[in-house]
């Protein structure tokens, strides 16, 4: 028996030479072309991880600051944080609740249900490939799960393969420095792997019971994506050792009554 | 130019058929044998990610509950949480501070500096391959960075390659369900990738500035490790798109004055 056959392998490939994405671009077509350039063919069980930034750009989620009128509340928080009041206004519009405020930092519960800094309103690299003058920011995709489902349908239709799609954003953590890739949208992929009640080798119930698979995969893809304008916004994943299934971000968002740190 | 040459690839391989680890086992030798079985040869820039559980087992960090005398404080918290008072006693010994207490859950700052549930004191699969009767639990390694350095020295000496070593544990998160693999010890690997002040394509300073690379890598490795007794406790990683360097867990542990959620 060959050793290489026994070894379980997870292979992540950054699609090479992806172009800068503009509003209205056909993202599935760009991804399929990138898959071809990588010398790959999509197979059942493959996952495509996409940086939220290019999903948002394709969906035209850029906002020119000139047109944003800050509310009184935004002006107050701008003073408190030293942030641009127009950006604060956009953060407030994207948020359900403000959790913490510090200099240059507003931690919120995003309208999509997760906790993140500055509601994902991003000021860096917004111009790239957009042909935009003036001051612009980029919001997160309107509905990243809908974006993932739509991407998945096209990629599946064109390839004939059964796929998972993951939308990845970089988030900070409560007690650790540094951002890590996290899932903000997905389709055809479990967000959570439920091992509750599965006995271990000796019949004890497993203590660790639910695994944040989509977040682990987002973190893995993020290693290759790098940051900012490095042109590796789409990662192909092969060899996930779990079957794909329909999934939802609801699985991973902690219900308020289980939230001990708000 | 071949497309496959252009594509950046991160390849994670679970070392096959790793034996159950007992106290005193020669972990570097077991890992080198597993690398061979996988058909791999260690190369400069490779990273070996090891489940903290087998590091702890090799170091004899199993504790028999029979010999643990709970303090008054442990008895009080045991009543409050419904946990075994002897396990609570061990959790207290492993902790600097208790952050939250709920039924069957004690969230602490571990003596190693990170926030985690139940101080990593683990009740599942402790017997496996240990030849132990009675009730035992497993503590985290005494000093996971020391363990990583020691592993790295041996693996480098035997292979002649310049390597990184990562000790991986599964942790919960503040606002998300499910555990993910996180770094608790490392050697020869940056914990944090510092991109502060690096301009993006258009000269703006990057907003996202520090990347939790070791945690992203731990999460990636954790996908293949699975949970409990599945026999994939060591993952070989090739293709990390960043240079290795000396690293430390201090980089990633959030200083108290920057902790907004305690």
Interface residues (C-beta under 8 A of the other chain):
Chain A: X2 X3 X4 X6 X7 X8 X9 X10 X11 X12 X13 X14 X15 X16 X17 X36 X37 X38 X39 X100 X102 X107 X114 X115 X118 X122 X123 X124 X125 X127 X128 X170 X173 X174 X175 X176 X177 X178 X179 X180 X181 X182 X191 X192 X193 X195 X198 X200 X201 X202 X204 X205 X206 X207 X208 X210 X211 X212 X213 X215 X216 X217 X219 X220 X222 X223 X224 X226 X227 X228 X229 X232 X240 X241 X251 X252 X253 X254 X258 X259 X260 X261 X262
Chain B: X2 X3 X4 X6 X7 X8 X9 X10 X11 X12 X13 X14 X15 X16 X17 X36 X37 X38 X39 X100 X102 X107 X114 X115 X122 X123 X124 X125 X127 X128 X170 X173 X174 X175 X176 X177 X178 X179 X180 X181 X182 X191 X192 X193 X195 X198 X200 X201 X202 X204 X205 X206 X207 X208 X210 X211 X212 X213 X215 X216 X217 X219 X220 X222 X223 X224 X226 X227 X228 X229 X232 X240 X241 X251 X252 X253 X254 X258 X259 X260 X261 X262
